[in-house]
């Protein structure tokens, strides 16, 4: 079996592109248009993504707002932390639903 020249993934059959990195495997394609191997060196975590995940873990619905803003910043800057921002956004919406449910329950139970 052969390996991809870009990412060293084992190749099978008559693939035309590497499934791991997307590099074309035909020799007729110039190396200049092949994707470069991406590393995380030099890329820092987005600060808002870290703050958002902390808020999401401790129960703050505001984590959704921080997560959405962090996602937008990450898309523009290329920083790390997209998974943190997505998880924080989901946690923020879950906590928002919990807080709304608790407030409604308190209001309904108090009216009885």
N, CA, C and O atoms as a GROMACS GRO file, in nm:
protein
  448
    1UNK      N    1   0.083  -0.118   0.000
    1UNK     CA    2   0.000   0.000   0.000
    1UNK      C    3   0.088   0.125   0.000
    1UNK      O    4   0.200   0.125   0.052
    2UNK      N    5   0.034   0.229  -0.059
    2UNK     CA    6   0.109   0.354  -0.064
    2UNK      C    7   0.060   0.448   0.044
    2UNK      O    8  -0.042   0.424   0.109
    3UNK      N    9   0.135   0.555   0.064
    3UNK     CA   10   0.099   0.655   0.164
    3UNK      C   11   0.089   0.792   0.098
    3UNK      O   12   0.151   0.818  -0.005
    4UNK      N   13   0.009   0.879   0.160
    4UNK     CA   14  -0.008   1.015   0.111
    4UNK      C   15   0.123   1.093   0.133
    4UNK      O   16   0.185   1.082   0.239
    5UNK      N   17   0.163   1.170   0.034
    5UNK     CA   18   0.286   1.248   0.045
    5UNK      C   19   0.270   1.366   0.140
    5UNK      O   20   0.369   1.418   0.191
    6UNK      N   21   0.147   1.410   0.163
    6UNK     CA   22   0.124   1.528   0.247
    6UNK      C   23   0.111   1.489   0.394
    6UNK      O   24   0.177   1.549   0.480
    7UNK      N   25   0.026   1.388   0.424
    7UNK     CA   26  -0.002   1.358   0.564
    7UNK      C   27   0.041   1.217   0.606
    7UNK      O   28   0.021   1.181   0.722
    8UNK      N   29   0.097   1.139   0.518
    8UNK     CA   30   0.148   1.005   0.544
    8UNK      C   31   0.040   0.905   0.586
    8UNK      O   32   0.070   0.809   0.656
    9UNK      N   33  -0.082   0.927   0.545
    9UNK     CA   34  -0.192   0.834   0.572
    9UNK      C   35  -0.184   0.719   0.472
    9UNK      O   36  -0.151   0.740   0.356
   10UNK      N   37  -0.214   0.597   0.518
   10UNK     CA   38  -0.215   0.482   0.430
   10UNK      C   39  -0.330   0.494   0.331
   10UNK      O   40  -0.443   0.524   0.369
   11UNK      N   41  -0.302   0.471   0.204
   11UNK     CA   42  -0.401   0.484   0.098
   11UNK      C   43  -0.446   0.345   0.053
   11UNK      O   44  -0.370   0.249   0.058
   12UNK      N   45  -0.570   0.336   0.010
   12UNK     CA   46  -0.623   0.209  -0.036
   12UNK      C   47  -0.683   0.225  -0.175
   12UNK      O   48  -0.735   0.331  -0.210
   13UNK      N   49  -0.674   0.120  -0.252
   13UNK     CA   50  -0.739   0.116  -0.382
   13UNK      C   51  -0.690   0.223  -0.478
   13UNK      O   52  -0.573   0.259  -0.479
   14UNK      N   53  -0.783   0.271  -0.558
   14UNK     CA   54  -0.750   0.371  -0.659
   14UNK      C   55  -0.806   0.508  -0.622
   14UNK      O   56  -0.874   0.572  -0.703
   15UNK      N   57  -0.778   0.551  -0.502
   15UNK     CA   58  -0.826   0.681  -0.455
   15UNK      C   59  -0.762   0.792  -0.538
   15UNK      O   60  -0.647   0.782  -0.580
   16UNK      N   61  -0.838   0.895  -0.560
   16UNK     CA   62  -0.786   1.011  -0.632
   16UNK      C   63  -0.750   1.123  -0.536
   16UNK      O   64  -0.675   1.215  -0.571
   17UNK      N   65  -0.804   1.116  -0.413
   17UNK     CA   66  -0.775   1.214  -0.310
   17UNK      C   67  -0.753   1.142  -0.178
   17UNK      O   68  -0.813   1.037  -0.154
   18UNK      N   69  -0.669   1.197  -0.094
   18UNK     CA   70  -0.646   1.142   0.040
   18UNK      C   71  -0.768   1.176   0.126
   18UNK      O   72  -0.811   1.291   0.130
   19UNK      N   73  -0.824   1.075   0.193
   19UNK     CA   74  -0.942   1.099   0.276
   19UNK      C   75  -0.908   1.174   0.404
   19UNK      O   76  -0.998   1.233   0.464
   20UNK      N   77  -0.784   1.174   0.448
   20UNK     CA   78  -0.746   1.240   0.572
   20UNK      C   79  -0.722   1.390   0.552
   20UNK      O   80  -0.768   1.472   0.632
   21UNK      N   81  -0.651   1.426   0.446
   21UNK     CA   82  -0.616   1.568   0.428
   21UNK      C   83  -0.673   1.630   0.302
   21UNK      O   84  -0.668   1.752   0.286
   22UNK      N   85  -0.728   1.549   0.211
   22UNK     CA   86  -0.788   1.603   0.090
   22UNK      C   87  -0.692   1.632  -0.022
   22UNK      O   88  -0.730   1.690  -0.124
   23UNK      N   89  -0.565   1.593  -0.007
   23UNK     CA   90  -0.465   1.621  -0.109
   23UNK      C   91  -0.492   1.533  -0.232
   23UNK      O   92  -0.521   1.415  -0.219
   24UNK      N   93  -0.481   1.592  -0.351
   24UNK     CA   94  -0.495   1.510  -0.472
   24UNK      C   95  -0.377   1.414  -0.484
   24UNK      O   96  -0.264   1.450  -0.450
   25UNK      N   97  -0.404   1.293  -0.530
   25UNK     CA   98  -0.301   1.190  -0.533
   25UNK      C   99  -0.243   1.166  -0.671
   25UNK      O  100  -0.155   1.082  -0.687
   26UNK      N  101  -0.290   1.238  -0.771
   26UNK     CA  102  -0.234   1.220  -0.905
   26UNK      C  103  -0.112   1.308  -0.920
   26UNK      O  104  -0.106   1.419  -0.866
   27UNK      N  105  -0.016   1.261  -0.992
   27UNK     CA  106   0.109   1.334  -1.010
   27UNK      C  107   0.092   1.452  -1.106
   27UNK      O  108   0.177   1.540  -1.110
   28UNK      N  109  -0.018   1.454  -1.183
   28UNK     CA  110  -0.037   1.564  -1.277
   28UNK      C  111  -0.078   1.695  -1.209
   28UNK      O  112  -0.073   1.801  -1.270
   29UNK      N  113  -0.117   1.686  -1.081
   29UNK     CA  114  -0.156   1.807  -1.008
   29UNK      C  115  -0.031   1.869  -0.948
   29UNK      O  116   0.043   1.801  -0.877
   30UNK      N  117  -0.006   1.996  -0.974
   30UNK     CA  118   0.113   2.060  -0.920
   30UNK      C  119   0.112   2.063  -0.767
   30UNK      O  120   0.005   2.072  -0.706
   31UNK      N  121   0.228   2.055  -0.708
   31UNK     CA  122   0.240   2.054  -0.562
   31UNK      C  123   0.197   2.187  -0.502
   31UNK      O  124   0.165   2.193  -0.383
   32UNK      N  125   0.196   2.293  -0.580
   32UNK     CA  126   0.161   2.425  -0.528
   32UNK      C  127   0.015   2.433  -0.485
   32UNK      O  128  -0.018   2.512  -0.397
   33UNK      N  129  -0.072   2.352  -0.545
   33UNK     CA  130  -0.213   2.360  -0.507
   33UNK      C  131  -0.251   2.251  -0.406
   33UNK      O  132  -0.366   2.245  -0.362
   34UNK      N  133  -0.158   2.168  -0.369
   34UNK     CA  134  -0.186   2.069  -0.266
   34UNK      C  135  -0.193   2.139  -0.131
   34UNK      O  136  -0.116   2.231  -0.104
   35UNK      N  137  -0.285   2.096  -0.045
   35UNK     CA  138  -0.295   2.162   0.085
   35UNK      C  139  -0.173   2.134   0.171
   35UNK      O  140  -0.120   2.023   0.172
   36UNK      N  141  -0.130   2.236   0.241
   36UNK     CA  142  -0.016   2.220   0.330
   36UNK      C  143  -0.060   2.146   0.456
   36UNK      O  144  -0.177   2.154   0.496
   37UNK      N  145   0.031   2.077   0.517
   37UNK     CA  146   0.000   2.008   0.641
   37UNK      C  147  -0.020   2.113   0.750
   37UNK      O  148   0.069   2.194   0.778
   38UNK      N  149  -0.137   2.110   0.812
   38UNK     CA  150  -0.168   2.212   0.911
   38UNK      C  151  -0.126   2.165   1.049
   38UNK      O  152  -0.149   2.050   1.087
   39UNK      N  153  -0.064   2.255   1.122
   39UNK     CA  154  -0.026   2.225   1.260
   39UNK      C  155  -0.087   2.330   1.350
   39UNK      O  156  -0.128   2.437   1.305
   40UNK      N  157  -0.093   2.299   1.477
   40UNK     CA  158  -0.149   2.392   1.574
   40UNK      C  159  -0.041   2.478   1.638
   40UNK      O  160  -0.071   2.555   1.730
   41UNK      N  161   0.082   2.467   1.593
   41UNK     CA  162   0.190   2.548   1.651
   41UNK      C  163   0.164   2.695   1.622
   41UNK      O  164   0.133   2.733   1.509
   42UNK      N  165   0.178   2.776   1.724
   42UNK     CA  166   0.163   2.919   1.707
   42UNK      C  167   0.020   2.968   1.714
   42UNK      O  168  -0.003   3.089   1.722
   43UNK      N  169  -0.076   2.877   1.711
   43UNK     CA  170  -0.216   2.917   1.720
   43UNK      C  171  -0.260   2.908   1.865
   43UNK      O  172  -0.243   2.805   1.929
   44UNK      N  173  -0.314   3.015   1.916
   44UNK     CA  174  -0.357   3.018   2.055
   44UNK      C  175  -0.508   2.993   2.064
   44UNK      O  176  -0.581   3.006   1.967
   45UNK      N  177  -0.551   2.956   2.184
   45UNK     CA  178  -0.693   2.938   2.208
   45UNK      C  179  -0.760   3.075   2.216
   45UNK      O  180  -0.704   3.170   2.268
   46UNK      N  181  -0.880   3.081   2.163
   46UNK     CA  182  -0.958   3.203   2.172
   46UNK      C  183  -1.002   3.223   2.316
   46UNK      O  184  -1.059   3.132   2.377
   47UNK      N  185  -0.975   3.340   2.371
   47UNK     CA  186  -1.004   3.369   2.511
   47UNK      C  187  -1.154   3.361   2.541
   47UNK      O  188  -1.193   3.309   2.645
   48UNK      N  189  -1.236   3.411   2.450
   48UNK     CA  190  -1.381   3.404   2.473
   48UNK      C  191  -1.432   3.261   2.474
   48UNK      O  192  -1.528   3.231   2.546
   49UNK      N  193  -1.371   3.172   2.397
   49UNK     CA  194  -1.412   3.032   2.398
   49UNK      C  195  -1.382   2.969   2.534
   49UNK      O  196  -1.462   2.891   2.585
   50UNK      N  197  -1.268   3.002   2.591
   50UNK     CA  198  -1.232   2.950   2.722
   50UNK      C  199  -1.326   3.005   2.829
   50UNK      O  200  -1.373   2.930   2.915
   51UNK      N  201  -1.354   3.134   2.824
   51UNK     CA  202  -1.447   3.195   2.920
   51UNK      C  203  -1.586   3.133   2.904
   51UNK      O  204  -1.653   3.105   3.003
   52UNK      N  205  -1.628   3.111   2.780
   52UNK     CA  206  -1.760   3.055   2.754
   52UNK      C  207  -1.773   2.914   2.810
   52UNK      O  208  -1.877   2.880   2.867
   53UNK      N  209  -1.670   2.831   2.796
   53UNK     CA  210  -1.680   2.695   2.848
   53UNK      C  211  -1.682   2.695   3.000
   53UNK      O  212  -1.750   2.613   3.061
   54UNK      N  213  -1.608   2.786   3.061
   54UNK     CA  214  -1.611   2.797   3.207
   54UNK      C  215  -1.751   2.837   3.253
   54UNK      O  216  -1.805   2.778   3.347
   55UNK      N  217  -1.810   2.936   3.188
   55UNK     CA  218  -1.945   2.979   3.222
   55UNK      C  219  -2.047   2.868   3.196
   55UNK      O  220  -2.142   2.852   3.273
   56UNK      N  221  -2.027   2.792   3.090
   56UNK     CA  222  -2.118   2.681   3.060
   56UNK      C  223  -2.111   2.571   3.163
   56UNK      O  224  -2.213   2.508   3.193
   57UNK      N  225  -1.994   2.547   3.217
   57UNK     CA  226  -1.978   2.442   3.318
   57UNK      C  227  -2.038   2.484   3.452
   57UNK      O  228  -2.097   2.402   3.521
   58UNK      N  229  -2.023   2.612   3.488
   58UNK     CA  230  -2.074   2.654   3.619
   58UNK      C  231  -2.222   2.692   3.614
   58UNK      O  232  -2.279   2.726   3.717
   59UNK      N  233  -2.283   2.687   3.498
   59UNK     CA  234  -2.427   2.706   3.492
   59UNK      C  235  -2.475   2.841   3.446
   59UNK      O  236  -2.583   2.884   3.486
   60UNK      N  237  -2.399   2.908   3.366
   60UNK     CA  238  -2.440   3.040   3.320
   60UNK      C  239  -2.498   3.038   3.180
   60UNK      O  240  -2.430   2.996   3.086
   61UNK      N  241  -2.622   3.084   3.164
   61UNK     CA  242  -2.682   3.091   3.030
   61UNK      C  243  -2.608   3.189   2.938
   61UNK      O  244  -2.619   3.180   2.816
   62UNK      N  245  -2.534   3.282   2.997
   62UNK     CA  246  -2.460   3.378   2.916
   62UNK      C  247  -2.348   3.309   2.837
   62UNK      O  248  -2.288   3.370   2.748
   63UNK      N  249  -2.320   3.182   2.868
   63UNK     CA  250  -2.220   3.106   2.793
   63UNK      C  251  -2.258   3.094   2.646
   63UNK      O  252  -2.171   3.086   2.560
   64UNK      N  253  -2.388   3.093   2.617
   64UNK     CA  254  -2.433   3.086   2.477
   64UNK      C  255  -2.389   3.210   2.401
   64UNK      O  256  -2.344   3.199   2.286
   65UNK      N  257  -2.401   3.324   2.461
   65UNK     CA  258  -2.361   3.449   2.395
   65UNK      C  259  -2.210   3.451   2.373
   65UNK      O  260  -2.163   3.481   2.264
   66UNK      N  261  -2.135   3.418   2.478
   66UNK     CA  262  -1.990   3.414   2.466
   66UNK      C  263  -1.947   3.312   2.360
   66UNK      O  264  -1.855   3.337   2.283
   67UNK      N  265  -2.014   3.196   2.357
   67UNK     CA  266  -1.981   3.093   2.260
   67UNK      C  267  -2.005   3.137   2.117
   67UNK      O  268  -1.923   3.111   2.029
   68UNK      N  269  -2.117   3.204   2.093
   68UNK     CA  270  -2.148   3.251   1.958
   68UNK      C  271  -2.047   3.356   1.913
   68UNK      O  272  -2.000   3.353   1.799
   69UNK      N  273  -2.014   3.449   2.001
   69UNK     CA  274  -1.915   3.552   1.967
   69UNK      C  275  -1.778   3.487   1.943
   69UNK      O  276  -1.705   3.527   1.852
   70UNK      N  277  -1.743   3.388   2.025
   70UNK     CA  278  -1.615   3.319   2.008
   70UNK      C  279  -1.610   3.246   1.874
   70UNK      O  280  -1.507   3.248   1.807
   71UNK      N  281  -1.720   3.182   1.836
   71UNK     CA  282  -1.725   3.112   1.705
   71UNK      C  283  -1.699   3.210   1.590
   71UNK      O  284  -1.626   3.179   1.497
   72UNK      N  285  -1.759   3.327   1.599
   72UNK     CA  286  -1.740   3.427   1.494
   72UNK      C  287  -1.594   3.473   1.490
   72UNK      O  288  -1.536   3.487   1.382
   73UNK      N  289  -1.534   3.496   1.607
   73UNK     CA  290  -1.394   3.538   1.612
   73UNK      C  291  -1.302   3.430   1.560
   73UNK      O  292  -1.206   3.460   1.488
   74UNK      N  293  -1.329   3.304   1.595
   74UNK     CA  294  -1.244   3.193   1.552
   74UNK      C  295  -1.248   3.178   1.401
   74UNK      O  296  -1.144   3.153   1.339
   75UNK      N  297  -1.365   3.194   1.340
   75UNK     CA  298  -1.376   3.183   1.195
   75UNK      C  299  -1.295   3.292   1.125
   75UNK      O  300  -1.238   3.269   1.019
   76UNK      N  301  -1.289   3.410   1.186
   76UNK     CA  302  -1.216   3.520   1.124
   76UNK      C  303  -1.066   3.512   1.149
   76UNK      O  304  -0.986   3.542   1.060
   77UNK      N  305  -1.027   3.472   1.271
   77UNK     CA  306  -0.885   3.478   1.307
   77UNK      C  307  -0.810   3.346   1.288
   77UNK      O  308  -0.688   3.346   1.277
   78UNK      N  309  -0.882   3.234   1.284
   78UNK     CA  310  -0.816   3.105   1.270
   78UNK      C  311  -0.758   3.052   1.400
   78UNK      O  312  -0.676   2.961   1.398
   79UNK      N  313  -0.799   3.109   1.513
   79UNK     CA  314  -0.749   3.062   1.642
   79UNK      C  315  -0.806   2.924   1.672
   79UNK      O  316  -0.897   2.875   1.604
   80UNK      N  317  -0.752   2.862   1.775
   80UNK     CA  318  -0.801   2.733   1.821
   80UNK      C  319  -0.919   2.755   1.915
   80UNK      O  320  -0.938   2.865   1.967
   81UNK      N  321  -0.998   2.648   1.939
   81UNK     CA  322  -1.104   2.655   2.037
   81UNK      C  323  -1.244   2.646   1.979
   81UNK      O  324  -1.340   2.680   2.047
   82UNK      N  325  -1.256   2.600   1.856
   82UNK     CA  326  -1.390   2.594   1.795
   82UNK      C  327  -1.477   2.491   1.867
   82UNK      O  328  -1.598   2.512   1.881
   83UNK      N  329  -1.418   2.381   1.912
   83UNK     CA  330  -1.496   2.280   1.984
   83UNK      C  331  -1.540   2.335   2.120
   83UNK      O  332  -1.654   2.314   2.161
   84UNK      N  333  -1.451   2.405   2.187
   84UNK     CA  334  -1.487   2.467   2.315
   84UNK      C  335  -1.604   2.564   2.296
   84UNK      O  336  -1.698   2.565   2.376
   85UNK      N  337  -1.598   2.644   2.193
   85UNK     CA  338  -1.703   2.743   2.168
   85UNK      C  339  -1.836   2.676   2.136
   85UNK      O  340  -1.941   2.720   2.182
   86UNK      N  341  -1.832   2.569   2.058
   86UNK     CA  342  -1.956   2.498   2.025
   86UNK      C  343  -2.018   2.432   2.147
   86UNK      O  344  -2.138   2.441   2.170
   87UNK      N  345  -1.935   2.366   2.226
   87UNK     CA  346  -1.985   2.302   2.348
   87UNK      C  347  -2.039   2.406   2.444
   87UNK      O  348  -2.143   2.384   2.506
   88UNK      N  349  -1.970   2.517   2.458
   88UNK     CA  350  -2.016   2.623   2.548
   88UNK      C  351  -2.149   2.681   2.501
   88UNK      O  352  -2.235   2.713   2.583
   89UNK      N  353  -2.167   2.695   2.370
   89UNK     CA  354  -2.292   2.747   2.317
   89UNK      C  355  -2.407   2.653   2.351
   89UNK      O  356  -2.514   2.697   2.394
   90UNK      N  357  -2.386   2.525   2.331
   90UNK     CA  358  -2.490   2.426   2.363
   90UNK      C  359  -2.519   2.427   2.513
   90UNK      O  360  -2.635   2.429   2.554
   91UNK      N  361  -2.414   2.426   2.594
   91UNK     CA  362  -2.434   2.431   2.740
   91UNK      C  363  -2.509   2.557   2.782
   91UNK      O  364  -2.594   2.552   2.870
   92UNK      N  365  -2.478   2.669   2.720
   92UNK     CA  366  -2.546   2.794   2.752
   92UNK      C  367  -2.696   2.786   2.724
   92UNK      O  368  -2.777   2.832   2.804
   93UNK      N  369  -2.732   2.727   2.609
   93UNK     CA  370  -2.874   2.713   2.577
   93UNK      C  371  -2.943   2.612   2.670
   93UNK      O  372  -3.059   2.631   2.706
   94UNK      N  373  -2.871   2.506   2.708
   94UNK     CA  374  -2.928   2.410   2.803
   94UNK      C  375  -2.952   2.479   2.937
   94UNK      O  376  -3.059   2.463   2.996
   95UNK      N  377  -2.855   2.554   2.985
   95UNK     CA  378  -2.872   2.625   3.111
   95UNK      C  379  -2.982   2.729   3.102
   95UNK      O  380  -3.054   2.751   3.200
   96UNK      N  381  -2.997   2.794   2.988
   96UNK     CA  382  -3.105   2.890   2.970
   96UNK      C  383  -3.240   2.820   2.985
   96UNK      O  384  -3.330   2.872   3.051
   97UNK      N  385  -3.254   2.703   2.923
   97UNK     CA  386  -3.380   2.628   2.936
   97UNK      C  387  -3.404   2.585   3.081
   97UNK      O  388  -3.517   2.590   3.128
   98UNK      N  389  -3.298   2.544   3.151
   98UNK     CA  390  -3.312   2.504   3.291
   98UNK      C  391  -3.355   2.623   3.376
   98UNK      O  392  -3.445   2.610   3.459
   99UNK      N  393  -3.293   2.738   3.357
   99UNK     CA  394  -3.328   2.857   3.435
   99UNK      C  395  -3.472   2.901   3.406
   99UNK      O  396  -3.546   2.935   3.499
  100UNK      N  397  -3.512   2.901   3.280
  100UNK     CA  398  -3.649   2.939   3.246
  100UNK      C  399  -3.748   2.840   3.308
  100UNK      O  400  -3.850   2.879   3.364
  101UNK      N  401  -3.716   2.710   3.298
  101UNK     CA  402  -3.802   2.609   3.359
  101UNK      C  403  -3.813   2.626   3.509
  101UNK      O  404  -3.922   2.612   3.565
  102UNK      N  405  -3.703   2.657   3.575
  102UNK     CA  406  -3.705   2.677   3.720
  102UNK      C  407  -3.787   2.800   3.758
  102UNK      O  408  -3.863   2.796   3.855
  103UNK      N  409  -3.774   2.907   3.683
  103UNK     CA  410  -3.850   3.029   3.712
  103UNK      C  411  -4.000   3.004   3.692
  103UNK      O  412  -4.082   3.045   3.774
  104UNK      N  413  -4.035   2.937   3.582
  104UNK     CA  414  -4.176   2.906   3.557
  104UNK      C  415  -4.230   2.815   3.666
  104UNK      O  416  -4.342   2.836   3.714
  105UNK      N  417  -4.154   2.716   3.707
  105UNK     CA  418  -4.198   2.624   3.811
  105UNK      C  419  -4.220   2.698   3.944
  105UNK      O  420  -4.318   2.673   4.014
  106UNK      N  421  -4.129   2.789   3.978
  106UNK     CA  422  -4.142   2.866   4.102
  106UNK      C  423  -4.266   2.955   4.096
  106UNK      O  424  -4.339   2.965   4.194
  107UNK      N  425  -4.290   3.020   3.980
  107UNK     CA  426  -4.406   3.107   3.967
  107UNK      C  427  -4.536   3.027   3.973
  107UNK      O  428  -4.632   3.071   4.036
  108UNK      N  429  -4.541   2.912   3.909
  108UNK     CA  430  -4.662   2.830   3.909
  108UNK      C  431  -4.684   2.769   4.046
  108UNK      O  432  -4.796   2.768   4.096
  109UNK      N  433  -4.580   2.718   4.108
  109UNK     CA  434  -4.592   2.656   4.239
  109UNK      C  435  -4.626   2.759   4.345
  109UNK      O  436  -4.694   2.727   4.442
  110UNK      N  437  -4.580   2.881   4.329
  110UNK     CA  438  -4.609   2.987   4.426
  110UNK      C  439  -4.751   3.039   4.412
  110UNK      O  440  -4.806   3.092   4.509
  111UNK      N  441  -4.811   3.026   4.295
  111UNK     CA  442  -4.947   3.074   4.272
  111UNK      C  443  -5.053   2.979   4.326
  111UNK      O  444  -5.169   3.018   4.341
  112UNK      N  445  -5.015   2.858   4.354
  112UNK     CA  446  -5.113   2.759   4.400
  112UNK      C  447  -5.144   2.773   4.545
  112UNK      O  448  -5.224   2.697   4.599
   0.00000   0.00000   0.00000
